[in-house]
Amino acid sequence: MPSLGETELARRIQLASEPEPEQVSRPRFWRVVGEFQYLLEPFRRLFRKVDIAKSDNPSIVLILPGFATNPSKMRYMARQIERAGHKTKRWGLGRNWGASEDLLTQLESRLDAVCARYDQPVVLLGWSLGGLYARELAKRKPDCISKVITMGSPFSGSPRANNVWRAYQFVTGHRVDQAPIEADLAHKPPVETVALWSANDGAIHPRSAAGYPGERDRAVALRCTHMGFSYSTEAIGAVLEELERG
C-alpha cells in the first residue's frame, strides 16, 4: 500500500467512517473473535496430518489470494493440492490491495500465459476478494477456464454485508460498491461455478458467500472460519473434491 498525503489520508479515513447501511446483515462479533484461531494455526499444523489421495483427474489451478494477503497465505493450501497431483500456479501480482481495471487486465494476461503453457483450461480458485476476480475473469475468458471455485467470496447481495468493508475503503480509496471496474458480481460466469461458504465466517455474511440459485451452480457449506478457508482440512477436502469432479 503506497504512502498517503494528509489530504488523501483524511479522505480515506472519511470513507472508513461512513455509517452502517440500514437493513444489511453482517457476521456477529463473536464470529469475528473466532477468526483469531488463525494465530494458533502455525502450532496446530505441526501436529496435523492431512491424508491426501492421488487424483485421477489432475488439473491446473490458478490461485487468487484474498484482500490484503499475498500468495504465501495460500501456500499451505497449494501444497496439499499439489500432493494430490494437481499443478498450482500463483497469480503473480504480489499482495492483493483491491480491485482495479489494471489488475484485471494483468490477470487476463497471466491467465492467457498459464493456458498457453499447459495447453488446457485451468481451474480458478479464489479466496474472498480473489474469488470475485475469479468470477469476473471467467466472464471475460471462459474458454480458458474449466471451473471457478470461490471460498468465502462476497458476490451476492450488499457489498457491505461483511465486517471488512471499512478497511477495504480505507486501503483502496474507493467505496466497496463503487469499484473502478464494470462488474455485475452476482451474475454467474458461463462456466461451472462453485461457492464454498461457512456459517462460522467472521468476515463475510454467509448468504453473501453462498449466493442464490442462478448466481452459482452449486453452494457447499463448510464449518471453518474465514481465515480457515486457506488452511482447514475441511476446506482442503472440499477443494480437492471439486477438482476431482472436474
N, C-alpha and C positions, 0 to 999 in steps of 0.2 A: 504494500500500500504506500503510495507516494506521500511525502510530507505536504502539509496544508498550510496556507497562509491564514492570517487571522480572519479575513472575510469569509473564506471558504470554510474554515473550521466552524465559524458561527452559523453558517448556513446549514451545515451538516448536523450540528447539534440541534438546530430547529427541526430538521427533518426527523431526527431521532426522538424528538419530544412531542410529536403530533399526538393528539388524543386517540384513545382506543375507539375504533369504529363500533357503532351500535349493532347489536344482534349478530356478532361474529364470535364463534366459539374458538377457544384455543386450549391446549393441554393445561390441566390443573397444576398448581405449584408443586404438589408432591410428586408429580411426574417429572418435573424439572429436576428435583432433588435426586431422583433415581438415575439421572444421566451421569452423576458423579461416580457411579460404579466404574466408569471408564478409567479412573485413576488407578484402580486396582488391577486392571487388565494385564499390565506387564508381568505382575507377580502370578496371577492366575494362569497365564499362558505357560509358565514354567512347568506346571503340573497337569496341563491339559493334553489329552491325546485325542486327535481327530482322525477317525477311521475314514479313509477316502478310497472309494472303489474306482478302478480304471474305467474310463469312459469308452463306450462303443461308438460314440459319435463326437469325436474331437472337433472343437470349434476354435475360431479366432475371436478373442474377447477384448474389445477396446473399453478400458475402464475410465470413467469420468468422475473425479472426486467431488465432494460436497463443498459448500460455501466456506471460504476461508481455510480450506485444507489443501494439501498437495498430495501427489501420488503416494508418498510414504505412508499416509494414513490408510491406504488401501493395500499396502504391501502384503500384510498377513492374509487377507482375502485372496489376493492374486496368487500367493504361494500355494494355497490349498487348491485353487482352481487348476493350477499347473500340475499339481500332484496327481490330479485325475486324468492328465494327458492333454488338456487344452493349452492353447498358447495365449498368454495375456500380453496386451500392449498398453503402454501409458499414453495419456493424451498429449504429453509433450509441451504443455503450456504453463508449467510451474504451478503456483498457488492460484486457487480459484477465487478471484476478487469480485466476481459478479458478472452479470450479463452485458454483452455489447455486440453490435453487429460485427465488429472486427474480430472478436473472439470466435463467433460462429463461423466466420469466413476461414479463419485459421483451422478450426476444427474440421471444416469441409475438406480442406487441403490434407489434413492429417488422415482423415478417413479415406480419401482417394489413394493416398500413398500406401496405406495398410492393405486396402483391397487389391491394389495393383501388385503389391509384393507377393501376396498369398494367392492371388487369382481366385478369390471366392468372397462371398458376402460375409460380414462379420456380425457378431452379437455386440450390442451396445449395453453396457452395464453401468448405470448411473446412480450414484448415491445422492439423495437430497437434491440440491440445485443441479448437480450433474445429471440427474435423471430428466430434468426439464430440457437440458441441452440435448440429451439423447433423443427425446421425443421430437424436438424441432429438427434435429439432423435427419431423423428418419422421414420427416415430411419433405425435406429438401433432396435427400439422396436415398430413396427407398430401394433402388437397385443394388446398392452397396451393403444393405443391412438385412440380415435374416431374422432378427428378433431384437426387441427392446425390453430390457428388464430394469425397472425403477425400484429404488429402495427408499422408502420414506420421502418421496418427492411430492411437493405440493402443487399438483397440476389441476386440481378440481376445486371449485368454489372460490371463496375470497382469498386473495394472496396475502391477506392479513390474518388468516386463521392459523396462526403459529406464534411461537414465542421468540422469533428471531428477526421479525420484520424491521424492528427499530435498529438493530445492529446492522442489518443489510442496508438500510437507507443511509446510515452514518458512513459506512465504508464505501458505498458506491456513489453516493451523492445524488441518487435519483430515487423517486418513490417506487415501492415494490410493485405497484400496479401501473407504473409508467416507465417501464424499461425501454432503453433506446433501441428496441428491435420490434419488428412487427411479428406478433405471435398470438395465436389462439391456443393457450396452454391446454385447455380441456379437449380440444379437437384431437381425436385419435389418429395416430400415424397410420399410413397404409401398409403396415407390416404387423406381425403379431406383437402385441404389446401387453406385458405382464407387470402388474403393480404389486410389489411386496409392501405391506403396511403392518403397523403394530398398534394395539390399544395402549401399550406402555410407552409409546413415543412421547418424550417430554418436550420436543421441539415443534413438531408438525401435528396438527389435528388429524386423527386417524381417517376421518371421512375425506379430508383433502388429499391424503396419500393413497386412499383406496379407490376413490373416484366412483363413478356410476356406470352401469351398463351403457355401452356406446362410447364411453371415454377411454376404455381399455378393453382388451379381450378377456382378461381374467385378473381377479384380485386374490392375493394369497395372504392370509392373516398369519402373522408371527407374534411372538411374545417378547421380543427384545426391546431395548431402548433405542433411541435414535442413533446414538453412537454405536450401539451394538450391531447395527446393520453392517458395519465394517469388519466385525470380528467374531460375532457369536456363532457357535456351532449350528444353531438353528438357521441363521441367515445363510451361512455357507452351504448347508444342506439344501436349502430352498433354491439357491442359485444353481448348484450342481444338478438338481432335479430338472430345473428349467433348461439347462444346457443339454441334458440328456434327451429331453423331449424333442429338441431340435426346433 
